[in-house]
Amino acid sequence: MKEFVEFIVKHLVENPDQVTVTVVESEGRFHYKVTVGPSDMGRVIGREGRIAKAIRIILVAASSRKGQAATLDILD
């Protein structure tokens, strides 16, 4: 799943080399933490958070197919 999130985010930004995705597992839930460059933050979040919300929906749907729970955080 980490590669999947990384793939989506890298194709949205202008500086894909600044994208990092870390995964933290706690209590059976996977927390995906995405960091992008400061100039690409708006591209990942989108207007009114629409792109971030879409990425979260895709992540939750894909992880639930595998029987996992997942969340996505976009860090500054």
Contacts in CASP RR format, 6 or more apart in sequence:
PFRMAT RR
TARGET T0000
AUTHOR 0000-0000-0000
METHOD contacts of the structure
MODEL  1
MKEFVEFIVKHLVENPDQVTVTVVESEGRFHYKVTVGPSDMGRVIGREGR
IAKAIRIILVAASSRKGQAATLDILD
1 23 0 8 1.000
1 30 0 8 1.000
1 32 0 8 1.000
1 59 0 8 1.000
1 62 0 8 1.000
1 63 0 8 1.000
1 66 0 8 1.000
1 68 0 8 1.000
1 70 0 8 1.000
2 21 0 8 1.000
2 23 0 8 1.000
2 32 0 8 1.000
4 59 0 8 1.000
4 62 0 8 1.000
5 21 0 8 1.000
5 32 0 8 1.000
5 34 0 8 1.000
5 55 0 8 1.000
5 59 0 8 1.000
5 72 0 8 1.000
6 19 0 8 1.000
6 21 0 8 1.000
8 55 0 8 1.000
8 58 0 8 1.000
9 19 0 8 1.000
9 21 0 8 1.000
9 34 0 8 1.000
9 36 0 8 1.000
9 44 0 8 1.000
9 55 0 8 1.000
10 16 0 8 1.000
10 19 0 8 1.000
12 40 0 8 1.000
12 43 0 8 1.000
12 44 0 8 1.000
12 51 0 8 1.000
13 19 0 8 1.000
13 36 0 8 1.000
13 37 0 8 1.000
13 40 0 8 1.000
13 43 0 8 1.000
13 44 0 8 1.000
14 39 0 8 1.000
14 40 0 8 1.000
14 43 0 8 1.000
15 36 0 8 1.000
15 37 0 8 1.000
15 39 0 8 1.000
15 40 0 8 1.000
18 35 0 8 1.000
18 36 0 8 1.000
18 37 0 8 1.000
18 40 0 8 1.000
19 34 0 8 1.000
19 35 0 8 1.000
19 36 0 8 1.000
19 37 0 8 1.000
19 40 0 8 1.000
20 34 0 8 1.000
20 35 0 8 1.000
21 32 0 8 1.000
21 33 0 8 1.000
21 34 0 8 1.000
21 35 0 8 1.000
22 32 0 8 1.000
22 33 0 8 1.000
22 35 0 8 1.000
23 30 0 8 1.000
23 31 0 8 1.000
23 32 0 8 1.000
23 33 0 8 1.000
24 30 0 8 1.000
24 31 0 8 1.000
24 33 0 8 1.000
25 31 0 8 1.000
28 68 0 8 1.000
28 69 0 8 1.000
29 68 0 8 1.000
29 69 0 8 1.000
29 70 0 8 1.000
29 71 0 8 1.000
30 63 0 8 1.000
30 68 0 8 1.000
30 69 0 8 1.000
30 70 0 8 1.000
30 71 0 8 1.000
31 70 0 8 1.000
31 71 0 8 1.000
31 73 0 8 1.000
32 59 0 8 1.000
32 70 0 8 1.000
32 71 0 8 1.000
32 72 0 8 1.000
32 73 0 8 1.000
33 73 0 8 1.000
33 75 0 8 1.000
34 44 0 8 1.000
34 72 0 8 1.000
34 73 0 8 1.000
34 74 0 8 1.000
34 75 0 8 1.000
35 74 0 8 1.000
35 75 0 8 1.000
36 43 0 8 1.000
36 44 0 8 1.000
36 74 0 8 1.000
38 76 0 8 1.000
41 74 0 8 1.000
41 76 0 8 1.000
43 51 0 8 1.000
44 51 0 8 1.000
44 52 0 8 1.000
44 55 0 8 1.000
44 74 0 8 1.000
45 51 0 8 1.000
45 52 0 8 1.000
45 74 0 8 1.000
46 52 0 8 1.000
52 72 0 8 1.000
52 74 0 8 1.000
55 72 0 8 1.000
56 71 0 8 1.000
56 72 0 8 1.000
59 70 0 8 1.000
59 72 0 8 1.000
60 70 0 8 1.000
63 69 0 8 1.000
63 70 0 8 1.000
END
